[in-house]
Amino acid sequence: MSEQTHRPGLWPVPGDGVLARHGDLILLSSLDSGHLVDVLLDLHAQIASSAGDGRRFADAVADALEIDAMSGRQADSAASQPEPAVLAFGPAGPGLAVTVSGAAWADVTTAHGVQRITAGQPGILLRCLLRSPVTAVRAGLSPTGDGEIHTDRFSRLDAGTVRAGGLGYFPDGTSPVGPAVAAPRVSRTTS
């Protein structure tokens, strides 16, 4: 397996969503529901300020998405607004906790290869825990995402919030590339 070196960090990909970072807690969201985005950004800041880990963050985002879906606000406007595409992740033990919904997706690279994480169809919320150390995450808000993320080397996000439609995240700077050898161990819970 060959290795490609990428500078460590979080790299936004231009787009119409929002990308936020507090430490190693990352949130990528469409802007379909302004109120929901505000709720998610507030949760993000709150959990980061209380030294929460990725599992707590991913679970809180999943809970907020479930509450939003159950509130009926989405059902009333389903014809006019698509389901929000949301990806939230952060470290959990040696691995990564992830929540994904809507059209969002993530290609997560570990020593075992690359695993695509996606909700798969409307109305599904996916929570998962990768138990293997992660070397890269490439993600987007559009279902047409092909995993080929093109980042701008001058647009590294160390903290804060920017407009973005995708991301490249390289925690330690080295990302194995090439065909997947085997899927990493993933524990999935759908809601």
Disulfide bonds with the S-S distance in Angstrom:
none
